[in-house]
């Protein structure tokens, strides 16, 4: 089932490749919406070929559905409360103090120093803040700039599926070719031979996300060593998305750049949004050896040039918070994780406990449902909760067709209400979800 395009213009509704069940479930919302699932552009004469498979992100679509239905939004990964007040006050002070014009191209020196100190503090990695740290418009821009700067047309980039949706789009924008290795339930392990076989003569880089969105997997030291060995043996770059580095419940987050031979071939990426709950500020960073960093900077300067001057000053305050902040942050999220997992299990889902991030993946088949897209489309009206179908993060669609993702980065009372509403999902088969 796929609704390829839904466009409202005046009173006109155009729908291609429609599924009868979904149409029945969301017709009223479609009349008020500009998009539904998987908006693509197969016949668009303007959009370039590599982007024709992409439309509006699933997160925007499901968040819009939450607004329209009044449902609790556990689809998109943004907190429903702001981070520490001292960080917000630092931003206000920076604005009032006149830090509102273009910052330096690499980012303000204070923040580059703070990032370098953070890497030393938590991982024992020494970076020169003047040549090995770059401030970006969030991690998404950092990833895009990296791919745009290193990929020649036809170069392959290996990543693990399910993958964060911007990876596929950024690889396409760079003229690259996406190759995927599947992480499989229940523990989201990967087949080492599958990873070896995915690497060919045109492979340029491995794109690794750990802690991993959407699965919550934290790659083990043995897995990271295997990946590092492959990068060294095959002369590959590693692009490491570590935005959930401070959200680890089981295991330990170890940056790939720490492994032998990886210091000079790794682009390490993170951001402030997930750790400090100011996702809208879009302050991220890249750490890499000077030649690699300059490569990324060359592309980044022609994307946003610079960004977020006063917010850069505020994140200096954030990165210098005491260790107790990070410990309490994890403890709070662990409590919320356990609340949501308990509710999903009681409702009849098969739940795969995440070791990190703030997402829980669940299998809908025990409820009698088989298609995650249909399930997530109907769920807001049926139960008043929004989730995201994991299938949009897969190339191998059957691997993720039956999986859905819930976010638990919400207030406890919101999660408790969501759990209460989800208790009504147990009669899914009776009400004809198939």
ZINORBEL-V728022 format. One record per residue. N is the residue number from 1. NEAR is the number of other ideal C-beta (glycine too) atoms within 10 Angstrom. Layout:
N:NEAR, N:NEAR
//
This chain:
1:15, 2:14, 3:22, 4:18, 5:19, 6:19, 7:13, 8:14, 9:8, 10:5, 11:6, 12:7, 13:13, 14:10, 15:16, 16:13, 17:11, 18:16, 19:17, 20:8, 21:16, 22:21, 23:15, 24:11, 25:20, 26:23, 27:12, 28:12, 29:16, 30:19, 31:11, 32:9, 33:17, 34:13, 35:18, 36:25, 37:25, 38:21, 39:18, 40:19, 41:17, 42:10, 43:10, 44:12, 45:5, 46:5, 47:14, 48:10, 49:8, 50:17, 51:14, 52:14, 53:13, 54:18, 55:20, 56:15, 57:16, 58:23, 59:17, 60:13, 61:25, 62:24, 63:17, 64:19, 65:23, 66:19, 67:11, 68:15, 69:18, 70:8, 71:22, 72:23, 73:23, 74:27, 75:27, 76:18, 77:22, 78:18, 79:18, 80:13, 81:9, 82:13, 83:21, 84:16, 85:8, 86:13, 87:23, 88:16, 89:12, 90:19, 91:21, 92:11, 93:14, 94:20, 95:15, 96:10, 97:10, 98:9, 99:17, 100:11, 101:7, 102:9, 103:21, 104:13, 105:12, 106:23, 107:27, 108:21, 109:14, 110:16, 111:27, 112:25, 113:16, 114:23, 115:26, 116:21, 117:15, 118:22, 119:22, 120:12, 121:13, 122:14, 123:17, 124:9, 125:17, 126:10, 127:23, 128:13, 129:19, 130:12, 131:15, 132:23, 133:25, 134:25, 135:26, 136:29, 137:21, 138:24, 139:25, 140:21, 141:22, 142:28, 143:27, 144:24, 145:28, 146:29, 147:27, 148:21, 149:17, 150:20, 151:20, 152:10, 153:9, 154:10, 155:17, 156:19, 157:27, 158:22, 159:23, 160:24, 161:22, 162:27, 163:24, 164:21, 165:17, 166:18, 167:24, 168:21, 169:19, 170:24, 171:26, 172:19, 173:17, 174:23, 175:14, 176:25, 177:19, 178:18, 179:21, 180:21, 181:20, 182:18, 183:21, 184:13, 185:15, 186:10, 187:12, 188:20, 189:14, 190:19, 191:13, 192:14, 193:9, 194:12, 195:19, 196:13, 197:11, 198:19, 199:18, 200:11, 201:6, 202:13, 203:20, 204:21, 205:24, 206:26, 207:27, 208:21, 209:26, 210:27, 211:27, 212:24, 213:25, 214:27, 215:28, 216:25, 217:25, 218:25, 219:26, 220:16, 221:11, 222:9, 223:18, 224:21, 225:15, 226:16, 227:25, 228:22, 229:14, 230:19, 231:22, 232:15, 233:11, 234:13, 235:9, 236:20, 237:21, 238:22, 239:28, 240:24, 241:29, 242:22, 243:26, 244:25, 245:24, 246:21, 247:25, 248:20, 249:19, 250:11, 251:15, 252:10, 253:18, 254:17, 255:21, 256:23, 257:23, 258:15, 259:19, 260:9, 261:12, 262:21, 263:15, 264:12, 265:19, 266:26, 267:28, 268:28, 269:28, 270:25, 271:28, 272:28, 273:23, 274:24, 275:22, 276:26, 277:18, 278:24, 279:19, 280:9, 281:24, 282:19, 283:23, 284:27, 285:29, 286:28, 287:29, 288:28, 289:17, 290:12, 291:9, 292:21, 293:22, 294:15, 295:18, 296:25, 297:17, 298:12, 299:17, 300:27, 301:14, 302:9, 303:14, 304:14, 305:11, 306:19, 307:21, 308:24, 309:18, 310:20, 311:24, 312:26, 313:20, 314:27, 315:30, 316:20, 317:20, 318:25, 319:20, 320:14, 321:16, 322:8, 323:9, 324:8, 325:18, 326:16, 327:11, 328:11, 329:18, 330:15, 331:11, 332:12, 333:20, 334:15, 335:12, 336:21, 337:23, 338:14, 339:17, 340:24, 341:20, 342:12, 343:22, 344:24, 345:13, 346:13, 347:20, 348:17, 349:24, 350:17, 351:19, 352:18, 353:15, 354:28, 355:22, 356:27, 357:29, 358:24, 359:25, 360:27, 361:26, 362:26, 363:19, 364:26, 365:13, 366:14, 367:20, 368:16, 369:22, 370:13, 371:19, 372:23, 373:23, 374:21, 375:23, 376:27, 377:26, 378:20, 379:29, 380:24, 381:15, 382:19, 383:20, 384:18, 385:24, 386:25, 387:28, 388:28, 389:27, 390:26, 391:23, 392:23, 393:23, 394:19, 395:15, 396:12, 397:9, 398:8, 399:19, 400:23, 401:17, 402:22, 403:25, 404:26, 405:28, 406:27, 407:26, 408:26, 409:23, 410:23, 411:12, 412:12, 413:8, 414:16, 415:23, 416:15, 417:15, 418:26, 419:19, 420:13, 421:18, 422:26, 423:13, 424:13, 425:21, 426:15, 427:12, 428:22, 429:11, 430:8, 431:11, 432:10, 433:21, 434:12
//
